[in-house]
Amino acid sequence: MIIPNFSLALPTWGWVLVLFVVVFVSFLALNALLFNTKQIVLRSIKKMSAIPLYSAKNGTYVRVHGNAQLGESQLRSPLTDLPCAAYKVKVFVRKNDGESLIFQDLKIVPFSISDGSDIAKIVSTHPQLCRFHLRTHLHMDSKGLKVDREKYNAFLKQAKISEADGLLKIRRTLYFEESILLPGDKVAIAGVANWSNDNSQRTLELTASVKKKLLVTNDPEAFPKNSSN
């Protein structure tokens, strides 16, 4: 039996092209792994040691923990209709070449956290100043709804999303992810400490700086195992 020599099947430029494609795909995969919001937030926060709110020195970049408390302005998550301080919703479709993101929305309002003794306010909500990685509370698709049908239809209308696709209006399956910051959630935050006097009472506010973003997450991965702090 003669085994063909496949190394001669492609010219040199062909192997160069194959190598380029492999390197490019590997680069995209590595970039997605290391530089998505989740990894950036968790990696940065885990490098810091958490301190009590009262010990945060003015002007320093600190990591603190606390339970989320809603402020005067509140949001309601678009699909599960829960009161929250922040939410992120994504809608995907699946094609032969993988998932395709067709809609994404992030909303944040000012809130506070309490560690049982002190309170810190978080008012920096501009996307350029902060990074929020929120724990996903809802995974579903349009074939198996886990939310109220009326709420679902209202969301599609507001987001201008149709289940029918293309000129032939072929029905497609939509996939949803909804991530939320709920009142009472344990939160890890990295931010610049700013103390001020509010009605003769010292108040701590966590903000961003030019070089340091405000990082917020309620992902359990951010906290040491078997830790209540």
KAMOPE-V200245 format. One record per residue. RES is the residue in one letter. PSI is psi in whole degrees, 0 to 359 (999 if undefined). BURIAL is b if it has 24 or more other ideal C-beta (glycine too) atoms within 12 Angstrom, else e. Layout:
res->(RES & RES)
psi->(PSI & PSI)
burial->(BURIAL & BURIAL)
This chain:
res->(M & I & I & P & N & F & S & L & A & L & P & T & W & G & W & V & L & V & L & F & V & V & V & F & V & S & F & L & A & L & N & A & L & L & F & N & T & K & Q & I & V & L & R & S & I & K & K & M & S & A & I & P & L & Y & S & A & K & N & G & T & Y & V & R & V & H & G & N & A & Q & L & G & E & S & Q & L & R & S & P & L & T & D & L & P & C & A & A & Y & K & V & K & V & F & V & R & K & N & D & G & E & S & L & I & F & Q & D & L & K & I & V & P & F & S & I & S & D & G & S & D & I & A & K & I & V & S & T & H & P & Q & L & C & R & F & H & L & R & T & H & L & H & M & D & S & K & G & L & K & V & D & R & E & K & Y & N & A & F & L & K & Q & A & K & I & S & E & A & D & G & L & L & K & I & R & R & T & L & Y & F & E & E & S & I & L & L & P & G & D & K & V & A & I & A & G & V & A & N & W & S & N & D & N & S & Q & R & T & L & E & L & T & A & S & V & K & K & K & L & L & V & T & N & D & P & E & A & F & P & K & N & S & S & N)
psi->(130 & 122 & 122 & 148 & 96 & 344 & 343 & 2 & 333 & 143 & 171 & 317 & 333 & 318 & 326 & 319 & 317 & 316 & 320 & 316 & 316 & 314 & 319 & 315 & 320 & 321 & 317 & 318 & 317 & 320 & 317 & 325 & 318 & 334 & 19 & 164 & 318 & 309 & 322 & 312 & 309 & 317 & 318 & 317 & 321 & 339 & 345 & 153 & 136 & 143 & 158 & 153 & 319 & 336 & 2 & 122 & 139 & 130 & 358 & 154 & 117 & 160 & 129 & 159 & 155 & 174 & 134 & 140 & 135 & 148 & 198 & 321 & 129 & 154 & 165 & 129 & 136 & 332 & 313 & 349 & 47 & 143 & 135 & 168 & 341 & 150 & 155 & 127 & 136 & 144 & 128 & 159 & 155 & 129 & 180 & 331 & 14 & 194 & 147 & 121 & 122 & 346 & 141 & 137 & 131 & 128 & 138 & 140 & 158 & 143 & 184 & 166 & 153 & 137 & 15 & 338 & 321 & 168 & 141 & 139 & 144 & 110 & 348 & 103 & 7 & 133 & 333 & 344 & 343 & 160 & 124 & 124 & 111 & 142 & 134 & 125 & 340 & 126 & 128 & 168 & 169 & 349 & 341 & 73 & 139 & 11 & 171 & 133 & 319 & 319 & 321 & 312 & 322 & 322 & 314 & 319 & 315 & 322 & 355 & 48 & 135 & 142 & 339 & 136 & 142 & 181 & 329 & 356 & 47 & 131 & 131 & 158 & 129 & 143 & 134 & 143 & 129 & 122 & 139 & 148 & 105 & 155 & 136 & 345 & 140 & 128 & 138 & 131 & 137 & 122 & 172 & 126 & 128 & 115 & 140 & 165 & 112 & 108 & 48 & 17 & 133 & 131 & 134 & 131 & 134 & 125 & 183 & 164 & 183 & 320 & 343 & 118 & 154 & 123 & 131 & 133 & 147 & 20 & 127 & 336 & 340 & 344 & 143 & 145 & 146 & 30 & 138 & 357 & 999)
burial->(e & e & e & e & e & e & e & e & e & e & e & e & e & e & e & e & e & e & e & e & e & e & e & e & e & e & e & e & e & e & e & e & e & e & e & e & b & b & e & b & b & b & e & b & b & e & e & b & e & b & b & e & b & e & e & b & e & e & e & e & b & b & b & b & b & b & b & b & b & b & b & e & e & b & b & b & b & b & b & b & e & b & b & b & b & b & b & b & b & b & b & b & b & e & e & e & e & e & e & e & e & b & b & e & b & b & b & b & b & b & b & b & b & b & b & e & e & b & b & b & b & b & b & b & b & e & e & e & b & b & b & b & b & b & b & b & b & b & e & b & e & b & e & e & b & e & b & e & e & e & e & b & e & e & b & b & e & e & e & e & b & e & b & e & e & e & e & e & e & e & e & e & e & b & b & b & b & b & b & b & b & b & b & e & b & b & b & b & b & b & b & b & b & b & b & e & e & e & e & e & e & e & e & b & b & b & b & b & e & e & e & b & b & b & b & b & b & b & b & e & e & b & b & e & e & e & e & e & e)
